Amino acid sequence: MKDLKRFCLMLLAAAVVLTPLMALATTADIPEYGVTVHFPASLDVFTHNMAADNPVLALYDTTADEVRGMLSSRGLAAKAQDIAGKFVITLSLSSAGGQDIGLMDEEALLAFASRYGGESYEVIPHQSGSFLMIKNEEARQITCVFEGNGLLYELRLSASSRLRSSMTSILKDIIRHTEFSLGQ
């Protein structure tokens, strides 16, 4: 009985440790920009390098070639669909010069946020620089922008209805788990 109890405790400890890792189930590698983005398991993710036999393709009655075409035509590196249909997240990356958002003063941050239609914003520190999370409640969008080291990273959530705090949390988790290998 003592061994069974010990085994159950070890199993529970393993579950606690592995649960956060399993929650970030889909990875989008974008080697041309040195970026790896980890998306939660609650999203169906489409990327340029999807395997032809990826089960998500069958759910949406599409092919890997059609996904690549759709992403390319929209200038996207990835697209993620909430499985409940409440929102879509898009990721676009491009080469761009610019100042680290964390080094901007209040006036520059306001101007930057207004370019994205921002009604409110939050600076989110990251080990590779800072993100600016910009909310536009009226347009039902949240945009997270990273600019630095020659890269412009734009992660945008578009909701089908009112924005929720859980949506903000999802974006923050994606940002926290984004990896940059910007020649460092």
C-alpha positions as CSV (number, residue, x, y, z in Angstrom):
1,M,0.0,0.0,0.0
2,K,2.9,2.3,0.8
3,D,4.4,1.7,-2.6
4,L,1.1,2.4,-4.3
5,K,0.7,5.7,-2.5
6,R,4.3,6.7,-3.4
7,F,3.6,5.8,-7.1
8,C,0.5,7.9,-7.1
9,L,2.3,10.9,-5.6
10,M,5.1,10.5,-8.3
11,L,2.5,10.3,-11.0
12,L,0.7,13.4,-9.7
13,A,4.0,15.3,-9.5
14,A,4.9,14.3,-13.1
15,A,1.5,15.5,-14.2
16,V,1.9,18.9,-12.5
17,V,5.3,19.4,-14.1
18,L,4.3,18.2,-17.6
19,T,0.9,20.0,-17.8
20,P,2.3,23.5,-18.7
21,L,4.5,21.8,-21.3
22,M,1.6,20.0,-22.9
23,A,-0.5,23.1,-22.9
24,L,1.8,24.6,-25.4
25,A,1.3,21.9,-28.0
26,T,1.9,23.5,-31.4
27,T,5.1,25.1,-32.5
28,A,5.7,27.3,-35.5
29,D,9.3,27.5,-36.5
30,I,10.1,30.4,-38.8
31,P,13.9,29.9,-39.5
32,E,14.2,32.7,-42.0
33,Y,13.5,35.1,-39.2
34,G,15.0,33.1,-36.4
35,V,11.7,32.8,-34.5
36,T,10.0,29.9,-32.8
37,V,6.4,30.5,-31.6
38,H,4.6,28.1,-29.2
39,F,0.8,28.1,-29.4
40,P,-1.6,26.6,-26.9
41,A,-3.3,23.3,-27.6
42,S,-6.7,25.0,-27.7
43,L,-5.7,26.5,-31.1
44,D,-5.6,24.9,-34.5
45,V,-2.4,26.3,-36.1
46,F,-1.6,26.7,-39.7
47,T,2.0,27.3,-40.9
48,H,4.0,27.3,-44.1
49,N,5.7,24.1,-43.2
50,M,2.7,22.0,-42.2
51,A,2.9,18.3,-43.0
52,A,0.5,17.1,-45.7
53,D,-0.9,14.6,-43.3
54,N,-1.5,17.1,-40.4
55,P,-5.0,16.2,-39.0
56,V,-5.9,19.9,-38.6
57,L,-6.0,20.1,-42.4
58,A,-8.8,17.5,-42.6
59,L,-10.8,19.4,-40.0
60,Y,-10.9,22.5,-42.2
61,D,-11.2,20.6,-45.5
62,T,-8.0,22.1,-46.9
63,T,-4.5,21.0,-47.9
64,A,-1.0,22.1,-46.9
65,D,-0.5,23.7,-50.3
66,E,-3.7,25.7,-49.9
67,V,-2.6,26.8,-46.4
68,R,0.8,27.9,-47.8
69,G,-1.0,29.9,-50.5
70,M,-3.4,31.5,-48.1
71,L,-0.7,32.5,-45.7
72,S,1.6,33.9,-48.4
73,S,-1.2,35.9,-50.0
74,R,-1.9,37.6,-46.6
75,G,1.7,38.1,-45.7
76,L,1.4,35.8,-42.7
77,A,3.9,33.4,-41.1
78,A,1.2,31.6,-39.2
79,K,-2.5,31.6,-38.4
80,A,-4.2,30.0,-35.4
81,Q,-7.9,29.4,-35.0
82,D,-9.6,29.0,-31.6
83,I,-11.3,25.6,-31.7
84,A,-14.4,27.2,-30.3
85,G,-14.4,29.8,-33.1
86,K,-14.2,32.8,-30.7
87,F,-11.1,34.3,-32.2
88,V,-8.3,34.0,-34.8
89,I,-4.6,34.9,-34.2
90,T,-2.3,35.8,-37.0
91,L,1.4,36.2,-37.0
92,S,3.3,38.3,-39.5
93,L,7.1,38.9,-39.5
94,S,9.2,41.2,-41.6
95,S,12.6,42.7,-41.7
96,A,12.5,46.2,-40.2
97,G,14.7,48.6,-38.4
98,G,13.4,50.1,-35.2
99,Q,14.0,50.9,-31.6
100,D,13.4,48.4,-28.8
101,I,9.9,49.2,-27.5
102,G,11.2,49.0,-24.0
103,L,13.5,52.0,-24.6
104,M,10.7,54.3,-25.9
105,D,9.3,57.2,-23.9
106,E,5.6,57.7,-23.1
107,E,5.1,59.9,-26.1
108,A,6.7,57.5,-28.6
109,L,4.7,54.6,-27.1
110,L,1.4,56.5,-27.6
111,A,2.3,57.3,-31.2
112,F,3.3,53.7,-31.8
113,A,0.1,52.3,-30.3
114,S,-2.0,54.8,-32.3
115,R,-0.5,53.4,-35.5
116,Y,-2.2,50.2,-34.6
117,G,-5.5,51.8,-33.6
118,G,-4.7,51.3,-30.0
119,E,-7.0,52.6,-27.3
120,S,-4.8,51.2,-24.5
121,Y,-1.4,49.5,-24.3
122,E,0.9,47.6,-22.1
123,V,4.7,47.1,-22.3
124,I,5.5,43.5,-21.8
125,P,9.2,42.7,-21.0
126,H,10.8,39.7,-22.8
127,Q,14.3,38.3,-22.6
128,S,15.0,39.5,-26.2
129,G,13.4,43.0,-25.8
130,S,10.0,44.3,-25.1
131,F,6.6,43.8,-26.7
132,L,3.8,46.4,-26.9
133,M,0.4,44.9,-26.4
134,I,-2.2,47.2,-27.9
135,K,-5.9,46.8,-27.4
136,N,-8.6,48.1,-29.7
137,E,-11.9,47.2,-28.0
138,E,-14.0,48.7,-30.7
139,A,-12.3,46.7,-33.5
140,R,-12.2,43.6,-31.2
141,Q,-8.5,43.3,-31.6
142,I,-5.3,42.9,-29.6
143,T,-2.0,43.4,-31.3
144,C,1.3,42.5,-29.8
145,V,4.3,44.1,-31.5
146,F,8.0,43.4,-31.1
147,E,10.5,45.6,-33.0
148,G,14.2,45.2,-32.7
149,N,17.3,43.7,-34.1
150,G,16.0,44.2,-37.6
151,L,12.7,42.3,-37.0
152,L,9.1,43.4,-36.8
153,Y,6.9,40.8,-35.1
154,E,3.1,41.3,-35.1
155,L,0.8,38.9,-33.3
156,R,-2.8,39.9,-33.8
157,L,-5.9,38.5,-32.1
158,S,-9.2,39.3,-33.8
159,A,-12.3,38.3,-31.8
160,S,-15.7,37.5,-33.2
161,S,-17.3,39.3,-30.2
162,R,-16.2,41.3,-27.2
163,L,-12.6,40.9,-26.0
164,R,-12.1,38.8,-22.9
165,S,-9.3,38.7,-20.4
166,S,-8.6,35.1,-21.3
167,M,-7.7,36.3,-24.8
168,T,-5.2,38.7,-23.4
169,S,-3.7,35.8,-21.2
170,I,-3.4,33.6,-24.3
171,L,-1.4,36.3,-26.1
172,K,0.8,36.9,-23.1
173,D,1.6,33.2,-22.9
174,I,2.4,33.0,-26.6
175,I,4.7,36.0,-26.2
176,R,6.4,34.6,-23.1
177,H,7.2,31.4,-25.0
178,T,8.3,33.0,-28.2
179,E,12.0,32.3,-28.8
180,F,14.2,34.7,-30.8
181,S,17.6,33.7,-32.2
182,L,18.4,37.0,-33.7
183,G,22.0,36.3,-34.2
184,Q,22.7,36.6,-30.5
